[in-house]
Every structure is written in structure tokens, then in C-alpha cells.
């Protein structure tokens, strides 16, 4: 459920799909998503990305029947398969007004991201 309080919302993926262009984590449509949401979000990535998936594919989140949203990291760089460390709970920031979905933790920054610091 999407929270409209200061408590971060929590959602759980129902599937993961690999395409030629991205890895999509699919979530159930949330009842409050029609309201603009701005704040923390916990996403439980319940499915593993299949072994052998290209490490440079970007990660996107989508709801059933919804529009995919790219997950970004620092400097709005796309989060890729290489940066997702496994199944479990990830902390994100979401601004529904701008469509920004930024991964906060945990993730393993790539060498390129580390070199920019």
C-alpha cells in the first residue's frame, strides 16, 4: 500500500520479466497510486533476476497494466542488473509528480559510478 504519511510505503514484486531492453519488476496496482506520492518507498524484490541476464540491462518497475518507470541511482544514472545484489528489500525515493524513482540502498555501485566520486 502506498503511504501518504511520513512512513515509507512497502510493495512486493509479483514477477520479473527480462526483455531485450530491460529487466522489469512487476508490482500489483496500488489503490492509492492516483494520488501524487513523494517520499520513501520499500520494494521487496521477491524474484531473482534470471542467471545469465545481461548485466548492463536497466532495471524498471511497473504495475500490472501500468507504465514502466526506470530506476535511477546517483546522478540519475540508470540502475542496471549488475547493481542489484539479489532478492530482498530495497529502499527507494519516489516522486510521482516527476516520475523519478531513485534507488537509495542496497546496491553495488558500478566502477563508473564510483569513479565519478
C-alpha positions in Angstrom: 0.0 0.0 0.0 1.2 3.5 -0.8 1.5 5.5 2.3 0.5 9.2 2.5 2.2 9.6 5.8 5.9 10.0 6.8 6.2 6.2 6.9 7.7 4.8 3.7 5.3 2.6 1.7 6.1 -1.1 1.1 5.4 -3.0 -2.0 6.3 -6.6 -3.1 7.1 -7.7 -6.7 4.9 -10.3 -8.2 7.1 -11.2 -11.2 10.3 -10.3 -13.1 10.4 -10.1 -16.9 13.6 -9.9 -19.0 13.3 -8.2 -22.4 15.9 -7.2 -24.9 15.8 -3.7 -23.5 15.3 -4.0 -19.7 14.5 -6.1 -16.6 11.1 -5.3 -15.4 9.9 -5.9 -11.8 6.1 -6.0 -11.8 4.1 -5.0 -8.8 0.3 -5.2 -8.1 -1.5 -2.0 -8.9 -1.8 0.0 -5.6 -5.1 1.5 -4.5 -3.7 5.0 -3.7 -1.5 5.5 -6.8 -3.9 8.0 -8.2 -2.8 10.5 -5.6 0.6 12.1 -6.1 3.2 10.4 -3.8 6.5 11.9 -2.8 8.8 10.1 -0.4 10.4 6.9 0.7 9.4 3.5 -0.6 10.5 0.0 0.3 10.3 -2.5 -2.5 10.6 -6.2 -1.8 12.1 -7.7 -4.9 10.8 -11.3 -4.3 12.1 -12.8 -7.6 15.7 -13.3 -8.6 16.9 -11.9 -11.9 17.5 -15.0 -14.0 21.1 -16.2 -14.2 22.8 -15.2 -17.4 20.8 -11.9 -17.8 23.0 -9.2 -19.4 24.5 -7.1 -16.6 24.1 -3.8 -18.4 20.3 -4.0 -18.8 18.5 -1.2 -17.0 16.0 -2.0 -14.2 12.4 -0.8 -14.5 9.4 -1.0 -12.1 5.9 -1.3 -13.4 2.5 -2.1 -12.0 0.1 -4.5 -13.7 -1.2 -2.6 -16.7 1.0 0.4 -15.8 3.7 2.4 -17.5 7.3 1.2 -16.7 9.4 3.6 -14.6 13.2 3.5 -14.9 15.1 3.1 -11.6 18.0 5.5 -11.3 20.9 6.0 -8.9 23.2 8.9 -8.2 23.4 11.5 -11.0 20.2 10.0 -12.5 22.3 7.1 -13.9 20.2 4.1 -14.7 20.4 1.2 -12.2 21.4 -2.0 -14.1 21.3 -5.7 -13.4 24.9 -5.5 -12.2 23.9 -3.2 -9.3 21.0 -5.3 -7.9 22.6 -7.6 -5.3 19.8 -10.2 -5.0 16.3 -10.6 -3.7 15.1 -8.7 -0.7 14.1 -5.3 0.4 15.4 -2.2 -1.4 15.0 1.4 -0.2 13.9 3.9 -2.8 12.8 7.5 -3.2 9.8 8.2 -5.4 8.4 11.5 -6.7 5.2 10.6 -8.6 4.9 14.2 -10.0 8.2 13.9 -11.9 8.4 10.1 -12.3 11.8 9.9 -10.5 12.4 6.6 -8.8 15.8 6.6 -7.2 17.4 3.6 -5.5 19.0 4.5 -2.2 20.1 1.2 -0.8 21.2 -1.5 -1.1 23.0 -1.6 -4.3 26.5 -2.2 -5.6 27.7 0.9 -7.5 29.5 0.1 -10.7 33.1 1.1 -11.3 31.8 4.0 -13.5 29.6 5.4 -10.7 32.4 5.0 -8.2 34.9 6.8 -10.5 32.6 9.9 -10.5 33.0 10.4 -6.8 
